[in-house]
């Protein structure tokens, strides 16, 4: 896949940042797939019994090194790095998830991605979500003169496709996307409360939000407190640009200016049209959030 000149977005306010992020995401994807097909895929458990592999670590090292070289004044934080809280006073902060959906990666499923997001003044401004299996790239950054636009490559015609969320407004017609490895009984209760029959399961949060951004899914609800800011930064930038919305279960914005990296009150992402109704009708399932 070529970059400037063939794909949109590089003439915008963050054109250089976008080019660097997309290049690093693809380079990290190559490393991830190389490890996946080798004998090096040993699995360790870190805090919270979350799995980590040598692929996570190598991907993280490559992306962090590349971003620090290109933007030495920016703060760069990864799932596999320490958080010294410098991000709280920095204007520009990069959030990296070197393999989002590690359990899918380990299991040999395609639902994993490399994610690189940039916040400016604690707001997601640029996002890249790269799915190595299938060489699929999703991204968003400000256009040359106007708001951000979200794109996917390849589209149906082989070129870049501008993304836009669906127009679904009836919750009984909602197409839910949920976790493949962390699915709980609460998801069944959510489906029952909203009258949802259509569900797809995939590991990566980034890919879930990308499917909403491209209009193939309409809703994602994550009732747990396990997600962190590197899970949300890049895909939120994309979802926002595509017309969707991401909040916690209270309907509050995801905040990037607090010491806590966790999204403690869960996550709800949608095409925006059903968001208020979903929050209202699920309030009884999240009493601590009300």
C-alpha positions in Angstrom: 0.0 0.0 0.0 1.4 3.4 -1.0 1.0 6.4 1.2 1.2 10.1 0.2 -0.3 10.9 -3.2 -2.5 7.8 -3.4 -4.4 7.9 0.0 -6.3 10.9 1.4 -5.5 12.8 4.5 -1.8 13.7 4.0 -2.4 17.3 3.0 -4.2 18.0 6.3 -3.0 19.7 9.4 -1.5 16.5 10.7 -0.3 15.1 7.4 3.2 14.3 8.6 1.9 12.7 11.8 -0.5 10.6 9.8 2.2 9.4 7.4 4.5 8.4 10.2 1.8 6.7 12.2 0.6 4.7 9.2 4.1 3.6 8.2 4.9 2.5 11.7 1.6 0.6 12.1 2.4 -1.4 8.9 6.0 -2.0 10.0 4.7 -3.2 13.3 2.2 -5.4 11.6 5.0 -7.1 9.6 6.8 -7.9 12.9 3.6 -9.2 14.5 2.9 -11.6 11.6 6.5 -12.8 11.6 6.3 -13.7 15.2 2.9 -15.3 14.7 4.3 -17.7 12.1 7.5 -18.5 14.1 8.3 -20.6 17.1 8.7 -17.5 19.3 5.0 -17.1 20.2 5.4 -17.7 24.0 2.7 -16.2 26.2 3.3 -14.5 29.5 0.7 -13.1 31.9 1.0 -9.5 33.2 -1.1 -7.6 35.8 -4.7 -8.5 35.6 -3.9 -11.9 34.1 -3.7 -10.2 30.7 -1.6 -12.0 28.1 1.5 -10.5 26.5 3.8 -11.9 23.8 7.2 -11.1 22.3 5.2 -9.7 19.4 3.5 -7.1 21.7 6.9 -6.0 23.0 8.6 -5.8 19.6 5.7 -3.9 18.1 5.7 -1.5 21.0 9.4 -0.9 20.8 9.3 -0.2 17.0 6.4 2.2 17.2 7.7 4.1 20.3 11.1 4.4 18.8 9.7 5.7 15.5 7.4 8.3 17.1 10.1 9.6 19.5 12.5 10.0 16.6 9.9 11.8 14.5 8.3 13.9 17.2 10.9 14.3 20.1 8.9 16.9 22.0 5.8 14.7 22.2 4.9 12.3 25.0 4.6 8.7 23.9 2.9 6.0 26.0 2.3 2.3 25.1 0.5 -0.5 26.7 3.9 -2.1 27.2 5.6 1.0 28.7 5.4 2.7 32.1 3.2 5.8 32.7 5.2 8.6 34.4 2.1 10.9 34.1 4.0 13.3 31.9 1.0 13.0 29.6 -1.1 15.0 32.0 0.7 18.3 31.3 1.7 17.6 27.7 -0.1 19.2 24.7 0.5 16.2 22.4 0.4 12.6 23.6 0.6 9.5 21.5 -1.2 6.4 22.8 -0.1 3.0 21.4 -1.6 -0.4 21.6 1.0 -2.6 19.9 -1.5 -5.5 19.6 -5.1 -4.7 20.4 -6.9 -8.0 20.7 -3.9 -10.1 21.9 -6.1 -13.1 22.7 -7.4 -13.2 19.1 -3.7 -12.9 18.0 -2.7 -15.9 20.2 -5.7 -17.9 19.1 -5.0 -17.4 15.4 -8.1 -15.4 14.8 -8.0 -12.2 12.6 -9.5 -9.8 15.2 -6.3 -8.0 16.3 -4.8 -4.7 15.2 -1.9 -2.3 15.7 -3.3 1.0 17.0 -1.7 4.5 17.2 -3.6 7.5 18.4 -2.6 11.1 19.0 -4.3 13.5 21.5 -3.9 17.3 21.3 -5.0 19.1 24.4 -6.3 15.8 25.7 -8.7 15.2 22.8 -8.2 12.5 20.2 -7.1 14.2 17.0 -5.6 11.4 14.9 -6.1 7.7 14.8 -4.6 4.7 12.9 -6.0 1.2 13.3 -4.2 -1.4 11.2 -5.3 -5.0 10.8 -2.3 -7.0 9.7 -4.3 -10.0 8.5 -5.9 -8.6 5.3 -3.6 -5.5 5.2 -6.6 -3.3 6.2 -6.0 0.2 7.4 -8.5 2.6 9.1 -7.5 6.2 9.8 -8.7 9.7 10.6 -7.0 13.1 10.8 -8.0 16.7 10.1 -8.4 17.6 6.5 -6.6 20.6 4.9 -9.5 22.9 5.5 -12.2 21.5 7.7 -13.0 18.8 10.2 -11.5 15.3 10.4 -12.5 12.6 7.9 -12.3 8.9 8.4 -11.0 6.5 5.8 -10.6 2.8 5.2 -8.2 1.1 2.8 -8.9 -1.0 0.8 -12.5 -0.2 0.0 -14.8 -2.2 -2.3 -13.2 -0.8 -5.4 -9.7 -1.3 -4.2 -9.1 2.3 -3.3 -9.6 4.3 -0.2 -13.2 4.5 1.1 -14.5 7.4 3.1 -16.2 6.0 6.2 -19.6 7.0 7.6 -21.7 5.5 10.4 -25.0 3.8 9.6 -28.4 5.5 9.8 -30.0 2.8 12.0 -32.3 4.4 14.6 -34.4 1.5 15.8 -32.7 -0.5 18.5 -34.3 -3.7 17.4 -32.5 -3.3 14.1 -29.1 -2.6 15.8 -26.2 -4.8 14.8 -24.1 -5.3 17.9 -20.4 -6.0 18.0 -19.1 -7.5 21.2 -15.9 -9.1 22.6 -14.8 -12.5 21.4 -12.8 -13.4 24.5 -14.4 -11.4 27.3 -18.1 -11.9 26.5 -20.2 -12.1 29.7 -23.9 -12.8 30.5 -24.3 -9.0 30.6 -24.2 -8.9 26.8 -27.2 -11.2 26.7 -29.0 -8.9 29.1 -28.1 -5.9 26.9 -29.4 -7.6 23.8 -32.7 -8.5 25.6 -33.1 -4.9 27.0 -32.7 -3.4 23.5 -34.4 -6.2 21.4 -31.2 -7.0 19.5 -30.8 -10.2 17.6 -27.7 -9.5 15.5 -24.3 -9.9 17.2 -20.8 -10.2 15.9 -17.8 -11.1 18.1 -14.3 -9.8 17.5 -11.4 -9.2 19.9 -9.9 -5.7 19.1 -11.7 -2.7 20.5 -10.2 -0.7 17.6 -11.7 -3.1 15.0 -15.1 -3.0 16.8 -15.2 0.8 16.5 -13.9 0.7 13.0 -16.9 -1.6 12.0 -19.2 1.0 13.5 -17.3 3.8 11.7 -17.7 2.1 8.4 -21.4 1.4 8.9 -21.2 -2.4 9.2 -22.1 -2.4 12.9 -24.1 0.1 15.0 -23.3 -0.5 18.6 -20.6 -1.7 21.0 -21.2 -2.0 24.8 -18.4 -3.0 27.1 -19.6 -3.3 30.7 -16.1 -4.0 32.2 -13.5 -1.6 33.6 -10.6 -3.2 31.9 -10.2 -1.0 28.8 -7.5 1.7 28.9 -6.9 4.9 27.0 -4.6 3.2 24.4 -7.6 1.0 23.6 -9.8 4.0 22.8 -7.6 6.9 21.5 -7.0 5.8 17.9 -10.5 4.3 17.3 -12.3 7.2 19.0 -10.6 9.7 16.6 -11.8 7.5 13.7 -15.4 7.0 15.1 -15.8 10.7 15.8 -14.7 11.6 12.3 -17.2 9.1 10.8 -20.1 10.6 12.8 -20.3 8.2 15.7 -19.8 8.7 19.4 -18.0 7.0 22.3 -18.8 7.6 25.9 -18.7 5.7 29.2 -21.9 4.0 30.5 -22.9 7.3 32.1 -22.8 9.1 28.8 -19.8 11.1 29.9 -16.8 11.6 27.5 -13.8 9.4 27.8 -11.2 11.6 29.5 -7.5 11.7 28.6 -6.5 14.2 31.3 -6.8 12.1 34.4 -4.1 10.0 36.2 -6.2 6.8 35.8 -5.6 5.1 32.4 -8.7 2.8 32.9 -12.1 3.5 31.5 -13.7 2.6 34.9 -17.3 3.0 33.9 -17.3 0.8 30.8 -17.7 2.0 27.2 -20.6 2.6 24.8 -19.9 3.3 21.2 -22.6 3.8 18.6 -23.6 5.4 15.3 -24.8 8.3 17.5 -28.5 7.9 16.4 -29.2 5.3 19.0 -26.9 6.4 21.7 -29.2 8.3 24.1 -31.8 5.6 23.9 -29.3 2.9 24.5 -27.9 4.7 27.6 -31.4 5.2 29.0 -32.6 1.7 28.4 -29.4 0.1 29.9 -29.3 2.3 33.0 -30.6 -0.6 35.1 -27.7 -2.8 34.1 -25.2 -0.2 35.3 -26.6 1.2 38.6 -23.2 2.3 39.7 -23.0 4.5 36.7 -26.1 6.5 37.5 
